[in-house]
Amino acid sequence: MEKRAESLHNITTAEGILLRMNRSIQVEGAFGVLKEDHSFRRFVMRGKKNVKTEFLLLGFGFNINKLHNKIQQDRCGCSLHEIKVA
């Protein structure tokens, strides 16, 4: 019960809420970009090892492209979206 209480406290703090919100935005966005912008529909290779390699290469390419865009737009310091209040 001690770990559960600690976990609940961590996710209900202001920082925890911000991190949870950003995690959902970032993960969904990455898969959406790969599917729509990069036209990724299926793996070309077969077998777990080959699919893992292809997925890693796809991820590396995505991350390098994202870093390049951040450097070009001079946004290297900010990585979290702010919580907006209506």
N, C-alpha and C positions, 0 to 999 in steps of 0.2 A: 504494500500500500504506500510505502514511502516513495518509491520510484514513480508511482502513478500520480501522487500529489505533486511531486517535483515536475513531472512532465506537464501536468495541467497548468501549473504556475508558469512554466516556460512559454507555453503556447497562448496564454491569455494576457501576457504582458504586451505593452505597446510594440516592443521590438518583435515579439513572437507573431503578433498579428500582421505586422509589416512583412516579415519573412514568409509567412504562409501565403499571403496575398501574392507576393512576387513569384513564389515558386509556381503557383498555378498559371500565372500569366506567362512566365518564361517557358515552361515545358510545352504548353499548348501551342504557343507561338512558334516554337522551333519545329515541331512536327508539321504545323500548317504551312510554314515557309518551305520546308523540304517537299511537301506534296504539291503545293500550288506553284511556287516560283521556280523550283528546280525540276518540276514534272516527275517527281519520284513516285512510281506506282508499285514496283515490285523489285525484288532482288534478281540480279542477273545470274549469279552463281548459285550452285547447289551445295548442300552440306553445311553443318553447323560452323565449321572452321572458316569456310569461304564466306558465308553470310556474315559472320562476325567481323571478318577482315573488311568486307565491303561496307558494313555499317560504320566501322571505325574510320575508314577513309572518308565516308560521307560526313561523319561528325567532324573530323579534322578540317575538311573543306569548309563546312558551315561555320566553324569557330574562327578560322582564319579570315573568312569573308566578313564576319561580324566584327572582328578586331580591326580589320582594314577600314571598315566604315566608321567605327568609333574614332580611329586615329584621324581620318579625313575630316570628321565633324568636330574634332577636339572635345570629345566626351569621354575621355579615359578615366576620369575620377568617379563618375556617378554610375552605379550599377543597379540601384533599386528604384522602383517607381514609388512616388509619394502617395499616401492615402488621401483621397480627395473627399472633402466634406461638402454636402449639398446645402 
